[in-house]
Amino acid sequence: MSDKLQDLEVQFKVHETQCEERWKTIFARIEGVETRLDKMHHLILGGGATTIIFLLGILSTLAVNHW
């Protein structure tokens, strides 16, 4: 019984070590995804703001030329 218990303990420690490494890898990948999403978010906001300013410029040009 003692040998089985010792074998289970060794297997558990190996499993625990492997899981810890996997979690580290997963968290590192998630951080990378979050960074890319933040960049995309800023890019979309910048593009939207640029579009709005461009359209306001066209409207103001049309308004000034109409009167």
Biopython code that builds the backbone (N, CA, C, O; Angstrom):
import numpy as np
from Bio.PDB.StructureBuilder import StructureBuilder

atoms = [
    (1, "MET", "N", (0.823, -1.192, 0.000)),
    (1, "MET", "CA", (0.000, 0.000, 0.000)),
    (1, "MET", "C", (0.865, 1.254, 0.000)),
    (1, "MET", "O", (0.532, 2.253, -0.637)),
    (2, "SER", "N", (1.954, 1.189, 0.706)),
    (2, "SER", "CA", (2.837, 2.351, 0.801)),
    (2, "SER", "C", (3.445, 2.695, -0.550)),
    (2, "SER", "O", (3.614, 3.871, -0.873)),
    (3, "ASP", "N", (3.774, 1.683, -1.341)),
    (3, "ASP", "CA", (4.343, 1.926, -2.669)),
    (3, "ASP", "C", (3.314, 2.602, -3.581)),
    (3, "ASP", "O", (3.650, 3.516, -4.335)),
    (4, "LYS", "N", (2.063, 2.145, -3.506)),
    (4, "LYS", "CA", (1.012, 2.752, -4.322)),
    (4, "LYS", "C", (0.786, 4.205, -3.927)),
    (4, "LYS", "O", (0.623, 5.078, -4.779)),
    (5, "LEU", "N", (0.781, 4.443, -2.646)),
    (5, "LEU", "CA", (0.584, 5.806, -2.152)),
    (5, "LEU", "C", (1.734, 6.708, -2.588)),
    (5, "LEU", "O", (1.513, 7.852, -2.986)),
    (6, "GLN", "N", (2.933, 6.207, -2.514)),
    (6, "GLN", "CA", (4.104, 6.989, -2.933)),
    (6, "GLN", "C", (4.054, 7.244, -4.444)),
    (6, "GLN", "O", (4.386, 8.338, -4.900)),
    (7, "ASP", "N", (3.649, 6.256, -5.204)),
    (7, "ASP", "CA", (3.524, 6.416, -6.651)),
    (7, "ASP", "C", (2.461, 7.465, -6.993)),
    (7, "ASP", "O", (2.664, 8.296, -7.879)),
    (8, "LEU", "N", (1.342, 7.422, -6.295)),
    (8, "LEU", "CA", (0.291, 8.415, -6.510)),
    (8, "LEU", "C", (0.775, 9.824, -6.160)),
    (8, "LEU", "O", (0.458, 10.790, -6.854)),
    (9, "GLU", "N", (1.528, 9.924, -5.101)),
    (9, "GLU", "CA", (2.061, 11.226, -4.691)),
    (9, "GLU", "C", (3.001, 11.784, -5.755)),
    (9, "GLU", "O", (2.950, 12.974, -6.067)),
    (10, "VAL", "N", (3.855, 10.934, -6.309)),
    (10, "VAL", "CA", (4.772, 11.359, -7.367)),
    (10, "VAL", "C", (3.980, 11.792, -8.600)),
    (10, "VAL", "O", (4.262, 12.836, -9.187)),
    (11, "GLN", "N", (3.002, 11.000, -8.984)),
    (11, "GLN", "CA", (2.177, 11.343, -10.144)),
    (11, "GLN", "C", (1.439, 12.667, -9.927)),
    (11, "GLN", "O", (1.315, 13.473, -10.850)),
    (12, "PHE", "N", (0.957, 12.883, -8.715)),
    (12, "PHE", "CA", (0.250, 14.123, -8.398)),
    (12, "PHE", "C", (1.188, 15.318, -8.503)),
    (12, "PHE", "O", (0.810, 16.354, -9.051)),
    (13, "LYS", "N", (2.381, 15.190, -7.994)),
    (13, "LYS", "CA", (3.340, 16.294, -8.061)),
    (13, "LYS", "C", (3.715, 16.604, -9.513)),
    (13, "LYS", "O", (3.854, 17.771, -9.879)),
    (14, "VAL", "N", (3.877, 15.579, -10.334)),
    (14, "VAL", "CA", (4.166, 15.783, -11.754)),
    (14, "VAL", "C", (2.995, 16.499, -12.409)),
    (14, "VAL", "O", (3.181, 17.453, -13.164)),
    (15, "HIS", "N", (1.797, 16.035, -12.116)),
    (15, "HIS", "CA", (0.596, 16.657, -12.669)),
    (15, "HIS", "C", (0.493, 18.120, -12.233)),
    (15, "HIS", "O", (0.190, 18.994, -13.045)),
    (16, "GLU", "N", (0.740, 18.374, -10.986)),
    (16, "GLU", "CA", (0.672, 19.725, -10.440)),
    (16, "GLU", "C", (1.678, 20.644, -11.143)),
    (16, "GLU", "O", (1.345, 21.781, -11.478)),
    (17, "THR", "N", (2.876, 20.171, -11.363)),
    (17, "THR", "CA", (3.911, 20.950, -12.041)),
    (17, "THR", "C", (3.506, 21.248, -13.483)),
    (17, "THR", "O", (3.673, 22.370, -13.961)),
    (18, "GLN", "N", (2.977, 20.245, -14.168)),
    (18, "GLN", "CA", (2.545, 20.444, -15.555)),
    (18, "GLN", "C", (1.390, 21.447, -15.635)),
    (18, "GLN", "O", (1.370, 22.296, -16.527)),
    (19, "CYS", "N", (0.457, 21.357, -14.736)),
    (19, "CYS", "CA", (-0.673, 22.291, -14.724)),
    (19, "CYS", "C", (-0.206, 23.719, -14.451)),
    (19, "CYS", "O", (-0.703, 24.669, -15.056)),
    (20, "GLU", "N", (0.737, 23.860, -13.554)),
    (20, "GLU", "CA", (1.261, 25.191, -13.251)),
    (20, "GLU", "C", (1.904, 25.814, -14.491)),
    (20, "GLU", "O", (1.696, 26.996, -14.765)),
    (21, "GLU", "N", (2.667, 25.048, -15.228)),
    (21, "GLU", "CA", (3.293, 25.545, -16.456)),
    (21, "GLU", "C", (2.239, 25.901, -17.505)),
    (21, "GLU", "O", (2.355, 26.917, -18.191)),
    (22, "ARG", "N", (1.232, 25.074, -17.621)),
    (22, "ARG", "CA", (0.158, 25.356, -18.595)),
    (22, "ARG", "C", (-0.554, 26.648, -18.248)),
    (22, "ARG", "O", (-0.842, 27.453, -19.134)),
    (23, "TRP", "N", (-0.844, 26.859, -16.969)),
    (23, "TRP", "CA", (-1.517, 28.090, -16.556)),
    (23, "TRP", "C", (-0.652, 29.306, -16.850)),
    (23, "TRP", "O", (-1.160, 30.339, -17.286)),
    (24, "LYS", "N", (0.643, 29.191, -16.616)),
    (24, "LYS", "CA", (1.545, 30.308, -16.921)),
    (24, "LYS", "C", (1.491, 30.641, -18.412)),
    (24, "LYS", "O", (1.453, 31.809, -18.800)),
    (25, "THR", "N", (1.488, 29.601, -19.234)),
    (25, "THR", "CA", (1.414, 29.802, -20.687)),
    (25, "THR", "C", (0.085, 30.437, -21.080)),
    (25, "THR", "O", (0.047, 31.358, -21.896)),
    (26, "ILE", "N", (-0.995, 29.946, -20.502)),
    (26, "ILE", "CA", (-2.319, 30.485, -20.822)),
    (26, "ILE", "C", (-2.407, 31.955, -20.421)),
    (26, "ILE", "O", (-2.890, 32.776, -21.200)),
    (27, "PHE", "N", (-1.951, 32.297, -19.222)),
    (27, "PHE", "CA", (-2.011, 33.692, -18.778)),
    (27, "PHE", "C", (-1.156, 34.594, -19.655)),
    (27, "PHE", "O", (-1.552, 35.723, -19.944)),
    (28, "ALA", "N", (0.002, 34.119, -20.081)),
    (28, "ALA", "CA", (0.859, 34.914, -20.957)),
    (28, "ALA", "C", (0.156, 35.162, -22.292)),
    (28, "ALA", "O", (0.211, 36.270, -22.824)),
    (29, "ARG", "N", (-0.496, 34.147, -22.831)),
    (29, "ARG", "CA", (-1.214, 34.310, -24.103)),
    (29, "ARG", "C", (-2.395, 35.254, -23.947)),
    (29, "ARG", "O", (-2.658, 36.065, -24.835)),
    (30, "ILE", "N", (-3.104, 35.162, -22.840)),
    (30, "ILE", "CA", (-4.244, 36.053, -22.597)),
    (30, "ILE", "C", (-3.772, 37.500, -22.515)),
    (30, "ILE", "O", (-4.428, 38.393, -23.050)),
    (31, "GLU", "N", (-2.652, 37.740, -21.856)),
    (31, "GLU", "CA", (-2.111, 39.100, -21.781)),
    (31, "GLU", "C", (-1.781, 39.625, -23.176)),
    (31, "GLU", "O", (-2.018, 40.796, -23.472)),
    (32, "GLY", "N", (-1.236, 38.767, -24.029)),
    (32, "GLY", "CA", (-0.931, 39.171, -25.400)),
    (32, "GLY", "C", (-2.188, 39.519, -26.177)),
    (32, "GLY", "O", (-2.210, 40.487, -26.937)),
    (33, "VAL", "N", (-3.236, 38.726, -25.985)),
    (33, "VAL", "CA", (-4.508, 38.993, -26.659)),
    (33, "VAL", "C", (-5.092, 40.315, -26.167)),
    (33, "VAL", "O", (-5.596, 41.103, -26.966)),
    (34, "GLU", "N", (-5.027, 40.563, -24.864)),
    (34, "GLU", "CA", (-5.539, 41.814, -24.311)),
    (34, "GLU", "C", (-4.790, 43.010, -24.879)),
    (34, "GLU", "O", (-5.399, 44.039, -25.172)),
    (35, "THR", "N", (-3.492, 42.888, -25.035)),
    (35, "THR", "CA", (-2.693, 43.973, -25.598)),
    (35, "THR", "C", (-3.118, 44.259, -27.031)),
    (35, "THR", "O", (-3.286, 45.417, -27.413)),
    (36, "ARG", "N", (-3.290, 43.213, -27.819)),
    (36, "ARG", "CA", (-3.720, 43.402, -29.212)),
    (36, "ARG", "C", (-5.126, 43.986, -29.291)),
    (36, "ARG", "O", (-5.400, 44.825, -30.149)),
    (37, "LEU", "N", (-6.014, 43.552, -28.406)),
    (37, "LEU", "CA", (-7.366, 44.105, -28.392)),
    (37, "LEU", "C", (-7.357, 45.585, -28.033)),
    (37, "LEU", "O", (-8.113, 46.366, -28.611)),
    (38, "ASP", "N", (-6.514, 45.977, -27.090)),
    (38, "ASP", "CA", (-6.397, 47.390, -26.733)),
    (38, "ASP", "C", (-5.919, 48.214, -27.926)),
    (38, "ASP", "O", (-6.426, 49.309, -28.170)),
    (39, "LYS", "N", (-4.949, 47.691, -28.664)),
    (39, "LYS", "CA", (-4.462, 48.398, -29.852)),
    (39, "LYS", "C", (-5.568, 48.535, -30.892)),
    (39, "LYS", "O", (-5.735, 49.598, -31.490)),
    (40, "MET", "N", (-6.325, 47.456, -31.108)),
    (40, "MET", "CA", (-7.427, 47.497, -32.068)),
    (40, "MET", "C", (-8.498, 48.497, -31.626)),
    (40, "MET", "O", (-9.052, 49.225, -32.449)),
    (41, "HIS", "N", (-8.780, 48.526, -30.339)),
    (41, "HIS", "CA", (-9.767, 49.445, -29.797)),
    (41, "HIS", "C", (-9.361, 50.891, -30.081)),
    (41, "HIS", "O", (-10.180, 51.693, -30.531)),
    (42, "HIS", "N", (-8.109, 51.219, -29.821)),
    (42, "HIS", "CA", (-7.619, 52.579, -30.066)),
    (42, "HIS", "C", (-7.652, 52.909, -31.557)),
    (42, "HIS", "O", (-7.976, 54.032, -31.941)),
    (43, "LEU", "N", (-7.321, 51.944, -32.379)),
    (43, "LEU", "CA", (-7.345, 52.146, -33.826)),
    (43, "LEU", "C", (-8.772, 52.419, -34.307)),
    (43, "LEU", "O", (-8.988, 53.308, -35.131)),
    (44, "ILE", "N", (-9.728, 51.671, -33.805)),
    (44, "ILE", "CA", (-11.129, 51.870, -34.198)),
    (44, "ILE", "C", (-11.629, 53.225, -33.723)),
    (44, "ILE", "O", (-12.304, 53.936, -34.467)),
    (45, "LEU", "N", (-11.301, 53.587, -32.487)),
    (45, "LEU", "CA", (-11.714, 54.902, -31.988)),
    (45, "LEU", "C", (-11.102, 56.024, -32.814)),
    (45, "LEU", "O", (-11.778, 57.000, -33.139)),
    (46, "GLY", "N", (-9.838, 55.889, -33.151)),
    (46, "GLY", "CA", (-9.173, 56.902, -33.975)),
    (46, "GLY", "C", (-9.801, 56.989, -35.354)),
    (46, "GLY", "O", (-10.007, 58.087, -35.870)),
    (47, "GLY", "N", (-10.107, 55.854, -35.953)),
    (47, "GLY", "CA", (-10.746, 55.839, -37.264)),
    (47, "GLY", "C", (-12.132, 56.459, -37.224)),
    (47, "GLY", "O", (-12.513, 57.191, -38.137)),
    (48, "GLY", "N", (-12.879, 56.175, -36.181)),
    (48, "GLY", "CA", (-14.212, 56.762, -36.023)),
    (48, "GLY", "C", (-14.153, 58.271, -35.844)),
    (48, "GLY", "O", (-14.930, 59.012, -36.447)),
    (49, "ALA", "N", (-13.227, 58.714, -35.015)),
    (49, "ALA", "CA", (-13.069, 60.154, -34.800)),
    (49, "ALA", "C", (-12.649, 60.843, -36.097)),
    (49, "ALA", "O", (-13.155, 61.919, -36.416)),
    (50, "THR", "N", (-11.745, 60.244, -36.832)),
    (50, "THR", "CA", (-11.302, 60.814, -38.109)),
    (50, "THR", "C", (-12.464, 60.902, -39.092)),
    (50, "THR", "O", (-12.610, 61.904, -39.792)),
    (51, "THR", "N", (-13.282, 59.871, -39.151)),
    (51, "THR", "CA", (-14.442, 59.869, -40.046)),
    (51, "THR", "C", (-15.429, 60.963, -39.673)),
    (51, "THR", "O", (-15.944, 61.661, -40.546)),
    (52, "ILE", "N", (-15.695, 61.116, -38.388)),
    (52, "ILE", "CA", (-16.625, 62.152, -37.933)),
    (52, "ILE", "C", (-16.093, 63.542, -38.281)),
    (52, "ILE", "O", (-16.839, 64.385, -38.779)),
    (53, "ILE", "N", (-14.828, 63.778, -38.026)),
    (53, "ILE", "CA", (-14.236, 65.079, -38.345)),
    (53, "ILE", "C", (-14.281, 65.333, -39.848)),
    (53, "ILE", "O", (-14.577, 66.449, -40.276)),
    (54, "PHE", "N", (-13.994, 64.317, -40.650)),
    (54, "PHE", "CA", (-14.054, 64.450, -42.107)),
    (54, "PHE", "C", (-15.462, 64.811, -42.563)),
    (54, "PHE", "O", (-15.642, 65.702, -43.394)),
    (55, "LEU", "N", (-16.461, 64.118, -42.017)),
    (55, "LEU", "CA", (-17.845, 64.394, -42.410)),
    (55, "LEU", "C", (-18.291, 65.779, -41.943)),
    (55, "LEU", "O", (-19.023, 66.459, -42.662)),
    (56, "LEU", "N", (-17.872, 66.202, -40.774)),
    (56, "LEU", "CA", (-18.190, 67.554, -40.306)),
    (56, "LEU", "C", (-17.552, 68.603, -41.209)),
    (56, "LEU", "O", (-18.142, 69.653, -41.461)),
    (57, "GLY", "N", (-16.361, 68.320, -41.690)),
    (57, "GLY", "CA", (-15.701, 69.237, -42.622)),
    (57, "GLY", "C", (-16.480, 69.361, -43.914)),
    (57, "GLY", "O", (-16.639, 70.464, -44.438)),
    (58, "ILE", "N", (-16.967, 68.250, -44.433)),
    (58, "ILE", "CA", (-17.772, 68.290, -45.662)),
    (58, "ILE", "C", (-19.066, 69.069, -45.421)),
    (58, "ILE", "O", (-19.454, 69.895, -46.247)),
    (59, "LEU", "N", (-19.734, 68.810, -44.294)),
    (59, "LEU", "CA", (-20.974, 69.520, -43.984)),
    (59, "LEU", "C", (-20.742, 71.017, -43.842)),
    (59, "LEU", "O", (-21.526, 71.825, -44.340)),
    (60, "SER", "N", (-19.669, 71.380, -43.165)),
    (60, "SER", "CA", (-19.400, 72.814, -43.002)),
    (60, "SER", "C", (-19.067, 73.462, -44.338)),
    (60, "SER", "O", (-19.474, 74.599, -44.579)),
    (61, "THR", "N", (-18.345, 72.780, -45.207)),
    (61, "THR", "CA", (-18.041, 73.295, -46.543)),
    (61, "THR", "C", (-19.329, 73.476, -47.351)),
    (61, "THR", "O", (-19.517, 74.498, -48.010)),
    (62, "LEU", "N", (-20.204, 72.488, -47.295)),
    (62, "LEU", "CA", (-21.479, 72.591, -48.004)),
    (62, "LEU", "C", (-22.338, 73.721, -47.442)),
    (62, "LEU", "O", (-22.992, 74.429, -48.208)),
    (63, "ALA", "N", (-22.352, 73.903, -46.134)),
    (63, "ALA", "CA", (-23.142, 74.950, -45.512)),
    (63, "ALA", "C", (-22.618, 76.328, -45.893)),
    (63, "ALA", "O", (-23.407, 77.229, -46.178)),
    (64, "VAL", "N", (-21.305, 76.506, -45.902)),
    (64, "VAL", "CA", (-20.721, 77.801, -46.237)),
    (64, "VAL", "C", (-20.945, 78.111, -47.714)),
    (64, "VAL", "O", (-21.264, 79.250, -48.055)),
    (65, "ASN", "N", (-20.787, 77.136, -48.589)),
    (65, "ASN", "CA", (-20.967, 77.355, -50.021)),
    (65, "ASN", "C", (-22.433, 77.530, -50.390)),
    (65, "ASN", "O", (-22.733, 78.167, -51.400)),
    (66, "HIS", "N", (-23.354, 76.984, -49.602)),
    (66, "HIS", "CA", (-24.769, 77.078, -49.911)),
    (66, "HIS", "C", (-25.291, 78.491, -49.618)),
    (66, "HIS", "O", (-26.178, 78.973, -50.323)),
    (67, "TRP", "N", (-24.760, 79.152, -48.600)),
    (67, "TRP", "CA", (-25.241, 80.477, -48.235)),
    (67, "TRP", "C", (-24.348, 81.475, -48.828)),
    (67, "TRP", "O", (-24.560, 82.675, -48.652)),
]
sb = StructureBuilder()
sb.init_structure("model")
sb.init_model(0)
sb.init_chain("A")
sb.init_seg("    ")
for serial, (resi, resn, name, xyz) in enumerate(atoms, 1):
    if name == "N":
        sb.init_residue(resn, " ", resi, " ")
    sb.init_atom(name, np.array(xyz, "f"), 0.0, 1.0, " ", f" {name:<3s}", serial, name[0])
structure = sb.get_structure()
